[in-house]
Amino acid sequence: MSLAADVVFSAIVINKDLFLKLLKEGSHFASEVVRKGAQIKGRILNELRGFGLHKEG
């Protein structure tokens, strides 16, 4: 998608349980989502960021 502000983004919908599994398994994708992702609904990313359950890089 492209916004009027010339920002391009891709929306990815993933089941919370699968996402947590990927994160626990050390998925680079999941870690990057926690570090840099923007959540549209829910609060899991904020919770994970608060608990430090992602790798800083």
Number of C-alpha atoms within 10 A of each C-alpha: 8 9 8 6 6 8 8 9 9 7 9 6 8 8 8 11 9 11 18 15 13 15 21 13 10 13 14 13 12 20 20 15 16 23 17 10 11 11 14 8 7 9 9 14 19 14 12 15 13 10 9 11 14 20 13 9 6
